[in-house]
Amino acid sequence: MNLRCLPLLLSGLLLAGGAIASDADHVKASQAWIRVMPGSLPAGGYVTLENHGAQAVNLRSVSSETYAEVMLHKSNTEGGMGRMEMVDSLSIPAHGKAMLSPGGYHLMLMKATKPVKVGDKVKLSLRFADGSTLLTDFDARPANTVDGNDTMDHQGH
């Protein structure tokens, strides 16, 4: 092998390795918001995740500098009783969506490291199965918010 070709070969390998997109590169987050609760009650986090890639991706964990603990939960109703359980991951199908919304999958944000007020932006780091992360700003909304909209809308008054 000609040693003069070695740098060219190594450069090509580095470029090829960089061309592989991570899971986070395929996911777009939208409509991200947090329901701020009074006192030290846990907040709920909601977001729509769209996967533009050809393979399903898995959201594995979420973290934030604003909350000491962030867990992925799922709400369901069994036998007329509402239940909430922690889940290890959330699959986002290829060319599809996963919605974290009230009454379904959602984030539980606990132990705020500083007070979170309505109107604040809270940055959350969404970590996928391949280790890639997607930093997303979540809007802090009032406790009476439903589906990202303030239920105390008084426009007609």
C-alpha positions in Angstrom: 0.0 0.0 0.0 1.3 3.4 -0.9 1.7 5.5 2.3 0.9 8.7 0.5 -2.7 7.4 0.1 -3.1 6.8 3.8 -4.1 10.4 4.8 -6.6 10.4 1.9 -8.1 7.1 3.0 -8.4 8.2 6.6 -10.0 11.5 5.6 -12.6 9.6 3.6 -13.4 7.3 6.5 -13.8 10.2 8.8 -16.2 12.0 6.4 -18.2 8.8 5.9 -18.5 8.3 9.7 -19.8 11.9 10.1 -22.4 11.4 7.4 -24.4 9.0 9.6 -27.3 10.9 11.2 -28.2 10.3 14.8 -31.7 9.5 16.1 -32.0 13.1 17.3 -31.2 14.4 13.8 -34.4 12.8 12.6 -36.7 14.0 15.3 -38.5 17.4 15.5 -40.1 18.5 18.7 -43.1 20.9 18.6 -45.8 22.2 20.9 -43.6 21.6 23.9 -45.1 22.9 27.2 -45.0 22.3 31.0 -48.0 22.5 33.3 -46.7 24.4 36.3 -48.3 23.3 39.5 -48.3 25.2 42.8 -45.7 24.7 45.5 -43.5 21.6 45.2 -46.0 19.5 43.2 -44.6 17.8 40.2 -45.1 19.5 36.8 -46.3 17.7 33.7 -44.4 17.9 30.4 -45.9 17.5 27.0 -44.6 17.6 23.4 -45.2 16.2 19.9 -42.2 14.3 18.5 -42.1 13.7 14.8 -39.6 11.2 13.3 -38.6 12.1 9.8 -36.3 9.1 9.5 -36.7 5.7 7.9 -36.2 3.8 11.2 -38.1 4.0 14.4 -36.3 5.7 17.3 -36.7 5.4 21.0 -36.8 8.2 23.5 -35.0 6.7 26.5 -34.6 9.5 29.1 -35.1 13.2 29.7 -33.1 15.5 31.9 -33.1 19.2 32.8 -31.0 21.6 34.8 -34.2 23.0 36.2 -35.6 19.7 37.6 -33.6 17.2 39.6 -35.8 14.3 38.3 -37.6 13.9 35.0 -39.4 10.6 34.3 -41.3 9.3 31.4 -44.8 8.2 32.5 -48.0 6.8 30.9 -51.5 7.4 32.2 -54.2 4.9 31.7 -57.6 3.9 33.1 -58.2 0.3 34.3 -61.4 -0.7 35.9 -62.5 2.9 36.2 -59.3 3.8 38.1 -56.8 6.3 36.7 -53.3 5.0 37.0 -49.9 6.4 36.1 -46.8 4.2 35.6 -43.2 4.9 34.7 -42.0 3.6 31.4 -38.4 2.9 30.2 -38.8 4.3 26.7 -41.2 5.7 24.0 -41.0 4.5 20.4 -41.4 7.1 17.7 -42.3 5.2 14.5 -40.5 5.8 11.2 -42.1 8.8 9.4 -44.5 9.0 12.3 -45.4 10.9 15.5 -45.5 10.2 19.2 -47.5 12.6 21.4 -46.8 13.3 25.0 -50.2 14.8 26.2 -52.4 15.0 29.2 -54.0 11.6 29.9 -51.4 9.6 27.9 -47.6 9.5 27.8 -46.1 12.5 29.5 -43.1 13.7 31.5 -43.1 14.0 35.3 -40.8 16.9 36.3 -40.0 16.8 40.0 -37.9 18.7 42.5 -37.4 22.0 40.8 -33.9 23.4 41.4 -35.3 26.9 41.1 -38.9 28.3 41.0 -40.5 27.9 37.6 -43.0 30.6 36.7 -45.7 30.8 34.1 -44.1 32.3 31.0 -40.6 30.8 31.6 -38.9 28.6 29.1 -37.5 25.4 30.5 -34.8 23.5 28.5 -35.1 19.8 28.5 -32.6 17.3 27.0 -34.3 14.4 25.2 -32.0 11.4 25.0 -32.5 8.7 22.4 -31.4 5.0 22.4 -28.3 5.8 20.3 -27.1 8.3 23.0 -27.9 11.4 20.9 -29.8 14.3 22.5 -32.3 16.9 21.3 -32.4 20.1 23.4 -35.9 21.5 23.5 -37.5 24.6 25.0 -40.7 23.9 26.9 -43.1 26.8 27.6 -44.2 27.0 31.3 -48.0 27.3 31.3 -50.6 27.6 34.2 -52.0 24.6 36.0 -55.4 25.1 34.3 -53.9 24.5 30.9 -55.4 21.8 28.7 -53.7 20.6 25.5 -51.3 23.6 25.6 -54.1 26.1 25.8 -55.1 28.2 28.8 -58.6 27.1 29.8 -59.3 30.5 31.3 -59.7 32.2 28.0 -62.0 35.2 28.4 -61.9 36.5 24.8 -65.7 36.8 24.5 -66.1 38.8 27.7 
